[in-house]
Amino acid sequence: MTRQELFVLAQQKYGTAPEYPWQDDNAVLRRKDNEKWYAVVLKVAASKLGLTETGEIELLNVKCDPVLLASLRTQAGYFPAYHMNKEKWLSVCLGAPALDAAIADLLALSYELTGPKKRG
């Protein structure tokens, strides 16, 4: 899934558009009801992720269940969250078609996890 495909999905499913708080290509997706971020799209040097390739990679940061996060981080295309709480957030490579369905699912989970707290 590309950055643009992700933004189309976010607009269609959650009614949110990317915001650019740092005046660069990095973007956040924010819930309308509580203003919390549920996703961050970043360009990061591959070397900062421990990869041997050169250049930049586009990442999606999403909030994730800690148990799921631990198992996903052992798989290709998933990393400890870049510049976020590594126990609750996960980075996923954008642009890898094999991860498209997982990205859509993780975006939905992140949206749910960042929602208003349910009162018991």
N, CA, C and O atoms as a GROMACS GRO file, in nm:
protein
  480
    1MET      N    1   0.085  -0.117   0.000
    1MET     CA    2   0.000   0.000   0.000
    1MET      C    3   0.090   0.124   0.000
    1MET      O    4   0.184   0.134   0.080
    2THR      N    5   0.062   0.213  -0.089
    2THR     CA    6   0.138   0.337  -0.093
    2THR      C    7   0.082   0.437   0.008
    2THR      O    8  -0.025   0.416   0.064
    3ARG      N    9   0.155   0.543   0.028
    3ARG     CA   10   0.110   0.652   0.115
    3ARG      C   11  -0.024   0.705   0.068
    3ARG      O   12  -0.115   0.725   0.149
    4GLN      N   13  -0.038   0.728  -0.061
    4GLN     CA   14  -0.163   0.783  -0.114
    4GLN      C   15  -0.279   0.686  -0.099
    4GLN      O   16  -0.390   0.727  -0.066
    5GLU      N   17  -0.255   0.558  -0.122
    5GLU     CA   18  -0.360   0.458  -0.101
    5GLU      C   19  -0.403   0.453   0.046
    5GLU      O   20  -0.521   0.438   0.076
    6LEU      N   21  -0.306   0.466   0.136
    6LEU     CA   22  -0.336   0.469   0.278
    6LEU      C   23  -0.424   0.589   0.312
    6LEU      O   24  -0.521   0.577   0.387
    7PHE      N   25  -0.391   0.705   0.256
    7PHE     CA   26  -0.468   0.826   0.284
    7PHE      C   27  -0.610   0.816   0.227
    7PHE      O   28  -0.704   0.866   0.289
    8VAL      N   29  -0.625   0.753   0.112
    8VAL     CA   30  -0.759   0.731   0.055
    8VAL      C   31  -0.839   0.638   0.147
    8VAL      O   32  -0.956   0.665   0.174
    9LEU      N   33  -0.777   0.531   0.194
    9LEU     CA   34  -0.842   0.438   0.286
    9LEU      C   35  -0.886   0.511   0.414
    9LEU      O   36  -0.998   0.492   0.460
   10ALA      N   37  -0.799   0.592   0.470
   10ALA     CA   38  -0.831   0.666   0.593
   10ALA      C   39  -0.947   0.762   0.571
   10ALA      O   40  -1.033   0.777   0.657
   11GLN      N   41  -0.949   0.826   0.455
   11GLN     CA   42  -1.058   0.920   0.425
   11GLN      C   43  -1.190   0.846   0.409
   11GLN      O   44  -1.293   0.889   0.462
   12GLN      N   45  -1.187   0.735   0.335
   12GLN     CA   46  -1.310   0.660   0.310
   12GLN      C   47  -1.363   0.592   0.436
   12GLN      O   48  -1.484   0.593   0.461
   13LYS      N   49  -1.274   0.534   0.515
   13LYS     CA   50  -1.318   0.454   0.630
   13LYS      C   51  -1.339   0.538   0.757
   13LYS      O   52  -1.430   0.509   0.835
   14TYR      N   53  -1.256   0.640   0.777
   14TYR     CA   54  -1.260   0.714   0.903
   14TYR      C   55  -1.290   0.863   0.886
   14TYR      O   56  -1.305   0.936   0.984
   15GLY      N   57  -1.298   0.908   0.762
   15GLY     CA   58  -1.326   1.049   0.735
   15GLY      C   59  -1.214   1.142   0.776
   15GLY      O   60  -1.238   1.259   0.809
   16THR      N   61  -1.091   1.092   0.776
   16THR     CA   62  -0.977   1.174   0.817
   16THR      C   63  -0.880   1.195   0.702
   16THR      O   64  -0.862   1.108   0.616
   17ALA      N   65  -0.818   1.310   0.702
   17ALA     CA   66  -0.718   1.345   0.601
   17ALA      C   67  -0.584   1.367   0.671
   17ALA      O   68  -0.581   1.400   0.790
   18PRO      N   69  -0.474   1.348   0.599
   18PRO     CA   70  -0.344   1.367   0.662
   18PRO      C   71  -0.321   1.512   0.703
   18PRO      O   72  -0.365   1.606   0.635
   19GLU      N   73  -0.252   1.528   0.813
   19GLU     CA   74  -0.207   1.659   0.859
   19GLU      C   75  -0.055   1.657   0.854
   19GLU      O   76   0.008   1.553   0.872
   20TYR      N   77   0.004   1.773   0.829
   20TYR     CA   78   0.149   1.783   0.816
   20TYR      C   79   0.203   1.882   0.921
   20TYR      O   80   0.233   1.996   0.888
   21PRO      N   81   0.215   1.837   1.047
   21PRO     CA   82   0.252   1.930   1.154
   21PRO      C   83   0.397   1.978   1.150
   21PRO      O   84   0.430   2.077   1.214
   22TRP      N   85   0.483   1.910   1.076
   22TRP     CA   86   0.625   1.946   1.075
   22TRP      C   87   0.668   2.015   0.945
   22TRP      O   88   0.787   2.034   0.923
   23GLN      N   89   0.575   2.052   0.860
   23GLN     CA   90   0.603   2.118   0.733
   23GLN      C   91   0.704   2.040   0.649
   23GLN      O   92   0.793   2.097   0.586
   24ASP      N   93   0.688   1.908   0.648
   24ASP     CA   94   0.767   1.822   0.560
   24ASP      C   95   0.676   1.711   0.508
   24ASP      O   96   0.554   1.725   0.513
   25ASP      N   97   0.732   1.602   0.459
   25ASP     CA   98   0.650   1.494   0.403
   25ASP      C   99   0.589   1.402   0.508
   25ASP      O  100   0.505   1.319   0.475
   26ASN      N  101   0.631   1.415   0.634
   26ASN     CA  102   0.578   1.331   0.740
   26ASN      C  103   0.438   1.377   0.777
   26ASN      O  104   0.412   1.496   0.792
   27ALA      N  105   0.348   1.280   0.792
   27ALA     CA  106   0.206   1.313   0.814
   27ALA      C  107   0.149   1.234   0.931
   27ALA      O  108   0.198   1.126   0.966
   28VAL      N  109   0.044   1.289   0.990
   28VAL     CA  110  -0.030   1.218   1.094
   28VAL      C  111  -0.175   1.205   1.052
   28VAL      O  112  -0.229   1.289   0.980
   29LEU      N  113  -0.238   1.098   1.098
   29LEU     CA  114  -0.381   1.080   1.084
   29LEU      C  115  -0.438   1.088   1.225
   29LEU      O  116  -0.395   1.016   1.315
   30ARG      N  117  -0.536   1.177   1.243
   30ARG     CA  118  -0.589   1.208   1.375
   30ARG      C  119  -0.738   1.178   1.380
   30ARG      O  120  -0.812   1.211   1.287
   31ARG      N  121  -0.781   1.116   1.488
   31ARG     CA  122  -0.925   1.092   1.509
   31ARG      C  123  -0.995   1.226   1.524
   31ARG      O  124  -0.939   1.321   1.580
   32LYS      N  125  -1.117   1.233   1.475
   32LYS     CA  126  -1.194   1.356   1.488
   32LYS      C  127  -1.256   1.373   1.626
   32LYS      O  128  -1.271   1.485   1.675
   33ASP      N  129  -1.290   1.260   1.691
   33ASP     CA  130  -1.364   1.269   1.817
   33ASP      C  131  -1.278   1.309   1.937
   33ASP      O  132  -1.327   1.376   2.028
   34ASN      N  133  -1.151   1.268   1.939
   34ASN     CA  134  -1.068   1.301   2.054
   34ASN      C  135  -0.933   1.363   2.017
   34ASN      O  136  -0.850   1.390   2.104
   35GLU      N  137  -0.911   1.385   1.887
   35GLU     CA  138  -0.790   1.451   1.836
   35GLU      C  139  -0.661   1.368   1.852
   35GLU      O  140  -0.552   1.420   1.828
   36LYS      N  141  -0.672   1.241   1.891
   36LYS     CA  142  -0.553   1.157   1.907
   36LYS      C  143  -0.505   1.105   1.772
   36LYS      O  144  -0.584   1.077   1.682
   37TRP      N  145  -0.375   1.093   1.760
   37TRP     CA  146  -0.317   1.032   1.642
   37TRP      C  147  -0.347   0.883   1.644
   37TRP      O  148  -0.335   0.817   1.747
   38TYR      N  149  -0.385   0.831   1.528
   38TYR     CA  150  -0.397   0.685   1.518
   38TYR      C  151  -0.298   0.629   1.417
   38TYR      O  152  -0.284   0.507   1.405
   39ALA      N  153  -0.231   0.716   1.343
   39ALA     CA  154  -0.128   0.672   1.249
   39ALA      C  155  -0.033   0.787   1.219
   39ALA      O  156  -0.072   0.904   1.220
   40VAL      N  157   0.091   0.751   1.192
   40VAL     CA  158   0.192   0.848   1.151
   40VAL      C  159   0.265   0.788   1.031
   40VAL      O  160   0.305   0.671   1.034
   41VAL      N  161   0.281   0.867   0.926
   41VAL     CA  162   0.354   0.823   0.807
   41VAL      C  163   0.484   0.902   0.802
   41VAL      O  164   0.483   1.025   0.801
   42LEU      N  165   0.596   0.829   0.798
   42LEU     CA  166   0.729   0.891   0.805
   42LEU      C  167   0.820   0.840   0.694
   42LEU      O  168   0.809   0.725   0.651
   43LYS      N  169   0.910   0.925   0.650
   43LYS     CA  170   1.022   0.882   0.565
   43LYS      C  171   1.142   0.871   0.657
   43LYS      O  172   1.178   0.968   0.725
   44VAL      N  173   1.205   0.753   0.658
   44VAL     CA  174   1.315   0.725   0.750
   44VAL      C  175   1.430   0.663   0.672
   44VAL      O  176   1.408   0.582   0.582
   45ALA      N  177   1.552   0.701   0.707
   45ALA     CA  178   1.669   0.639   0.645
   45ALA      C  179   1.670   0.490   0.680
   45ALA      O  180   1.654   0.453   0.796
   46ALA      N  181   1.690   0.407   0.580
   46ALA     CA  182   1.691   0.262   0.600
   46ALA      C  183   1.794   0.223   0.706
   46ALA      O  184   1.772   0.130   0.784
   47SER      N  185   1.906   0.293   0.708
   47SER     CA  186   2.012   0.261   0.805
   47SER      C  187   1.965   0.280   0.949
   47SER      O  188   2.015   0.211   1.039
   48LYS      N  189   1.871   0.370   0.974
   48LYS     CA  190   1.820   0.392   1.111
   48LYS      C  191   1.736   0.275   1.158
   48LYS      O  192   1.709   0.262   1.278
   49LEU      N  193   1.693   0.191   1.066
   49LEU     CA  194   1.615   0.072   1.101
   49LEU      C  195   1.701  -0.053   1.106
   49LEU      O  196   1.652  -0.164   1.127
   50GLY      N  197   1.832  -0.034   1.087
   50GLY     CA  198   1.923  -0.148   1.089
   50GLY      C  199   1.932  -0.221   0.957
   50GLY      O  200   1.986  -0.332   0.951
   51LEU      N  201   1.878  -0.161   0.851
   51LEU     CA  202   1.881  -0.224   0.719
   51LEU      C  203   2.010  -0.189   0.647
   51LEU      O  204   2.070  -0.084   0.672
   52THR      N  205   2.054  -0.275   0.557
   52THR     CA  206   2.178  -0.251   0.484
   52THR      C  207   2.156  -0.166   0.360
   52THR      O  208   2.252  -0.110   0.306
   53GLU      N  209   2.033  -0.156   0.314
   53GLU     CA  210   2.007  -0.076   0.194
   53GLU      C  211   2.025   0.074   0.222
   53GLU      O  212   2.026   0.117   0.338
   54THR      N  213   2.040   0.150   0.116
   54THR     CA  214   2.056   0.294   0.130
   54THR      C  215   1.926   0.365   0.094
   54THR      O  216   1.834   0.303   0.041
   55GLY      N  217   1.919   0.491   0.124
   55GLY     CA  218   1.801   0.568   0.091
   55GLY      C  219   1.698   0.566   0.203
   55GLY      O  220   1.724   0.519   0.314
   56GLU      N  221   1.581   0.620   0.170
   56GLU     CA  222   1.474   0.631   0.269
   56GLU      C  223   1.364   0.528   0.244
   56GLU      O  224   1.342   0.483   0.131
   57ILE      N  225   1.297   0.493   0.351
   57ILE     CA  226   1.184   0.401   0.347
   57ILE      C  227   1.064   0.474   0.405
   57ILE      O  228   1.078   0.551   0.500
   58GLU      N  229   0.946   0.450   0.348
   58GLU     CA  230   0.825   0.507   0.407
   58GLU      C  231   0.769   0.407   0.508
   58GLU      O  232   0.750   0.289   0.477
   59LEU      N  233   0.744   0.456   0.627
   59LEU     CA  234   0.690   0.374   0.735
   59LEU      C  235   0.554   0.424   0.778
   59LEU      O  236   0.523   0.543   0.767
   60LEU      N  237   0.474   0.333   0.825
   60LEU     CA  238   0.348   0.365   0.891
   60LEU      C  239   0.363   0.323   1.036
   60LEU      O  240   0.390   0.207   1.065
   61ASN      N  241   0.345   0.419   1.128
   61ASN     CA  242   0.341   0.388   1.271
   61ASN      C  243   0.196   0.376   1.313
   61ASN      O  244   0.115   0.464   1.284
   62VAL      N  245   0.164   0.266   1.381
   62VAL     CA  246   0.028   0.243   1.431
   62VAL      C  247   0.035   0.194   1.574
   62VAL      O  248   0.131   0.128   1.614
   63LYS      N  249  -0.068   0.227   1.652
   63LYS     CA  250  -0.079   0.173   1.787
   63LYS      C  251  -0.123   0.028   1.773
   63LYS      O  252  -0.204  -0.006   1.686
   64CYS      N  253  -0.070  -0.058   1.860
   64CYS     CA  254  -0.092  -0.202   1.842
   64CYS      C  255  -0.103  -0.270   1.977
   64CYS      O  256  -0.046  -0.223   2.076
   65ASP      N  257  -0.174  -0.379   1.981
   65ASP     CA  258  -0.181  -0.463   2.099
   65ASP      C  259  -0.041  -0.519   2.126
   65ASP      O  260   0.023  -0.569   2.033
   66PRO      N  261   0.010  -0.510   2.250
   66PRO     CA  262   0.146  -0.554   2.280
   66PRO      C  263   0.177  -0.699   2.242
   66PRO      O  264   0.289  -0.729   2.199
   67VAL      N  265   0.081  -0.790   2.257
   67VAL     CA  266   0.106  -0.931   2.222
   67VAL      C  267   0.121  -0.946   2.071
   67VAL      O  268   0.212  -1.013   2.024
   68LEU      N  269   0.032  -0.884   1.996
   68LEU     CA  270   0.040  -0.887   1.850
   68LEU      C  271   0.168  -0.820   1.803
   68LEU      O  272   0.236  -0.869   1.713
   69LEU      N  273   0.200  -0.707   1.863
   69LEU     CA  274   0.320  -0.632   1.828
   69LEU      C  275   0.444  -0.720   1.840
   69LEU      O  276   0.529  -0.721   1.751
   70ALA      N  277   0.455  -0.792   1.949
   70ALA     CA  278   0.573  -0.877   1.972
   70ALA      C  279   0.588  -0.983   1.863
   70ALA      O  280   0.700  -1.011   1.819
   71SER      N  281   0.478  -1.041   1.819
   71SER     CA  282   0.488  -1.145   1.715
   71SER      C  283   0.515  -1.084   1.577
   71SER      O  284   0.589  -1.142   1.497
   72LEU      N  285   0.455  -0.969   1.549
   72LEU     CA  286   0.477  -0.907   1.418
   72LEU      C  287   0.620  -0.858   1.400
   72LEU      O  288   0.674  -0.864   1.289
   73ARG      N  289   0.681  -0.809   1.507
   73ARG     CA  290   0.816  -0.754   1.494
   73ARG      C  291   0.920  -0.858   1.456
   73ARG      O  292   1.032  -0.822   1.421
   74THR      N  293   0.885  -0.986   1.461
   74THR     CA  294   0.978  -1.090   1.418
   74THR      C  295   0.967  -1.116   1.268
   74THR      O  296   1.045  -1.193   1.213
   75GLN      N  297   0.871  -1.052   1.202
   75GLN     CA  298   0.847  -1.074   1.059
   75GLN      C  299   0.906  -0.961   0.974
   75GLN      O  300   0.921  -0.848   1.020
   76ALA      N  301   0.937  -0.994   0.850
   76ALA     CA  302   0.992  -0.895   0.757
   76ALA      C  303   0.891  -0.782   0.732
   76ALA      O  304   0.772  -0.806   0.717
   77GLY      N  305   0.941  -0.659   0.730
   77GLY     CA  306   0.858  -0.544   0.701
   77GLY      C  307   0.802  -0.475   0.824
   77GLY      O  308   0.738  -0.370   0.813
   78TYR      N  309   0.827  -0.532   0.942
   78TYR     CA  310   0.780  -0.475   1.068
   78TYR      C  311   0.900  -0.437   1.155
   78TYR      O  312   1.000  -0.508   1.157
   79PHE      N  313   0.888  -0.325   1.225
   79PHE     CA  314   0.999  -0.275   1.306
   79PHE      C  315   0.946  -0.218   1.437
   79PHE      O  316   0.828  -0.185   1.449
   80PRO      N  317   1.036  -0.208   1.537
   80PRO     CA  318   0.996  -0.132   1.656
   80PRO      C  319   0.956   0.009   1.612
   80PRO      O  320   1.014   0.064   1.519
   81ALA      N  321   0.859   0.065   1.677
   81ALA     CA  322   0.807   0.196   1.636
   81ALA      C  323   0.917   0.300   1.630
   81ALA      O  324   0.998   0.314   1.722
   82TYR      N  325   0.920   0.373   1.520
   82TYR     CA  326   1.019   0.478   1.503
   82TYR      C  327   0.967   0.605   1.570
   82TYR      O  328   0.863   0.658   1.531
   83HIS      N  329   1.039   0.654   1.668
   83HIS     CA  330   1.006   0.776   1.742
   83HIS      C  331   0.873   0.771   1.816
   83HIS      O  332   0.809   0.874   1.836
   84MET      N  333   0.830   0.651   1.856
   84MET     CA  334   0.706   0.636   1.933
   84MET      C  335   0.734   0.532   2.042
   84MET      O  336   0.839   0.468   2.043
   85ASN      N  337   0.639   0.515   2.132
   85ASN     CA  338   0.649   0.417   2.239
   85ASN      C  339   0.658   0.277   2.177
   85ASN      O  340   0.562   0.229   2.116
   86LYS      N  341   0.772   0.213   2.193
   86LYS     CA  342   0.796   0.084   2.127
   86LYS      C  343   0.718  -0.032   2.189
   86LYS      O  344   0.712  -0.140   2.131
   87GLU      N  345   0.658  -0.011   2.306
   87GLU     CA  346   0.578  -0.115   2.368
   87GLU      C  347   0.433  -0.111   2.320
   87GLU      O  348   0.361  -0.210   2.335
   88LYS      N  349   0.390   0.002   2.262
   88LYS     CA  350   0.251   0.016   2.220
   88LYS      C  351   0.234   0.054   2.074
   88LYS      O  352   0.123   0.051   2.022
   89TRP      N  353   0.344   0.088   2.006
   89TRP     CA  354   0.337   0.129   1.866
   89TRP      C  355   0.430   0.042   1.783
   89TRP      O  356   0.530  -0.010   1.832
   90LEU      N  357   0.395   0.028   1.656
   90LEU     CA  358   0.466  -0.059   1.562
   90LEU      C  359   0.488   0.018   1.432
   90LEU      O  360   0.400   0.093   1.389
   91SER      N  361   0.604  -0.001   1.369
   91SER     CA  362   0.629   0.055   1.237
   91SER      C  363   0.616  -0.055   1.132
   91SER      O  364   0.663  -0.167   1.152
   92VAL      N  365   0.551  -0.021   1.020
   92VAL     CA  366   0.531  -0.115   0.910
   92VAL      C  367   0.577  -0.047   0.782
   92VAL      O  368   0.548   0.071   0.761
   93CYS      N  369   0.648  -0.119   0.697
   93CYS     CA  370   0.692  -0.063   0.569
   93CYS      C  371   0.573  -0.043   0.476
   93CYS      O  372   0.491  -0.132   0.458
   94LEU      N  373   0.566   0.075   0.419
   94LEU     CA  374   0.468   0.100   0.314
   94LEU      C  375   0.530   0.061   0.180
   94LEU      O  376   0.652   0.061   0.165
   95GLY      N  377   0.446   0.028   0.084
   95GLY     CA  378   0.495  -0.002  -0.050
   95GLY      C  379   0.525  -0.149  -0.075
   95GLY      O  380   0.574  -0.184  -0.182
   96ALA      N  381   0.496  -0.235   0.022
   96ALA     CA  382   0.515  -0.379   0.004
   96ALA      C  383   0.377  -0.443  -0.012
   96ALA      O  384   0.307  -0.462   0.087
   97PRO      N  385   0.336  -0.475  -0.136
   97PRO     CA  386   0.201  -0.527  -0.160
   97PRO      C  387   0.161  -0.645  -0.071
   97PRO      O  388   0.044  -0.661  -0.040
   98ALA      N  389   0.257  -0.727  -0.031
   98ALA     CA  390   0.226  -0.842   0.054
   98ALA      C  391   0.174  -0.798   0.192
   98ALA      O  392   0.110  -0.877   0.262
   99LEU      N  393   0.200  -0.673   0.231
   99LEU     CA  394   0.156  -0.624   0.362
   99LEU      C  395   0.028  -0.543   0.356
   99LEU      O  396  -0.019  -0.495   0.459
  100ASP      N  397  -0.031  -0.525   0.237
  100ASP     CA  398  -0.148  -0.438   0.222
  100ASP      C  399  -0.264  -0.475   0.314
  100ASP      O  400  -0.320  -0.388   0.380
  101ALA      N  401  -0.300  -0.601   0.318
  101ALA     CA  402  -0.414  -0.642   0.401
  101ALA      C  403  -0.381  -0.622   0.549
  101ALA      O  404  -0.466  -0.578   0.626
  102ALA      N  405  -0.259  -0.655   0.587
  102ALA     CA  406  -0.217  -0.637   0.727
  102ALA      C  407  -0.218  -0.489   0.764
  102ALA      O  408  -0.258  -0.453   0.875
  103ILE      N  409  -0.176  -0.403   0.672
  103ILE     CA  410  -0.176  -0.258   0.700
  103ILE      C  411  -0.318  -0.209   0.723
  103ILE      O  412  -0.342  -0.132   0.816
  104ALA      N  413  -0.411  -0.252   0.641
  104ALA     CA  414  -0.552  -0.211   0.659
  104ALA      C  415  -0.604  -0.259   0.794
  104ALA      O  416  -0.674  -0.185   0.863
  105ASP      N  417  -0.571  -0.382   0.832
  105ASP     CA  418  -0.615  -0.436   0.961
  105ASP      C  419  -0.549  -0.362   1.077
  105ASP      O  420  -0.615  -0.330   1.176
  106LEU      N  421  -0.421  -0.334   1.065
  106LEU     CA  422  -0.350  -0.263   1.172
  106LEU      C  423  -0.399  -0.119   1.186
  106LEU      O  424  -0.404  -0.065   1.296
  107LEU      N  425  -0.434  -0.057   1.074
  107LEU     CA  426  -0.488   0.079   1.079
  107LEU      C  427  -0.621   0.078   1.155
  107LEU      O  428  -0.647   0.166   1.236
  108ALA      N  429  -0.706  -0.022   1.127
  108ALA     CA  430  -0.834  -0.035   1.197
  108ALA      C  431  -0.813  -0.058   1.346
  108ALA      O  432  -0.883   0.001   1.429
  109LEU      N  433  -0.718  -0.143   1.382
  109LEU     CA  434  -0.688  -0.170   1.523
  109LEU      C  435  -0.637  -0.044   1.591
  109LEU      O  436  -0.679  -0.013   1.703
  110SER      N  437  -0.548   0.028   1.526
  110SER     CA  438  -0.495   0.151   1.584
  110SER      C  439  -0.604   0.255   1.605
  110SER      O  440  -0.607   0.324   1.707
  111TYR      N  441  -0.693   0.265   1.508
  111TYR     CA  442  -0.807   0.359   1.521
  111TYR      C  443  -0.890   0.322   1.644
  111TYR      O  444  -0.930   0.409   1.721
  112GLU      N  445  -0.914   0.194   1.660
  112GLU     CA  446  -0.994   0.147   1.775
  112GLU      C  447  -0.920   0.173   1.907
  112GLU      O  448  -0.980   0.219   2.004
  113LEU      N  449  -0.790   0.141   1.911
  113LEU     CA  450  -0.712   0.155   2.034
  113LEU      C  451  -0.694   0.301   2.077
  113LEU      O  452  -0.672   0.328   2.196
  114THR      N  453  -0.702   0.393   1.984
  114THR     CA  454  -0.685   0.535   2.018
  114THR      C  455  -0.818   0.604   2.043
  114THR      O  456  -0.822   0.725   2.067
  115GLY      N  457  -0.927   0.529   2.037
  115GLY     CA  458  -1.060   0.586   2.058
  115GLY      C  459  -1.086   0.620   2.203
  115GLY      O  460  -1.007   0.588   2.292
  116PRO      N  461  -1.198   0.686   2.225
  116PRO     CA  462  -1.236   0.719   2.363
  116PRO      C  463  -1.248   0.593   2.449
  116PRO      O  464  -1.292   0.488   2.402
  117LYS      N  465  -1.208   0.605   2.571
  117LYS     CA  466  -1.216   0.492   2.664
  117LYS      C  467  -1.362   0.454   2.689
  117LYS      O  468  -1.447   0.540   2.712
  118LYS      N  469  -1.388   0.325   2.684
  118LYS     CA  470  -1.525   0.278   2.710
  118LYS      C  471  -1.548   0.270   2.859
  118LYS      O  472  -1.465   0.216   2.933
  119ARG      N  473  -1.658   0.323   2.902
  119ARG     CA  474  -1.690   0.320   3.045
  119ARG      C  475  -1.768   0.193   3.076
  119ARG      O  476  -1.862   0.157   3.005
  120GLY      N  477  -1.726   0.127   3.182
  120GLY     CA  478  -1.778  -0.001   3.217
  120GLY      C  479  -1.913  -0.002   3.272
  120GLY      O  480  -1.965  -0.109   3.305
   0.00000   0.00000   0.00000
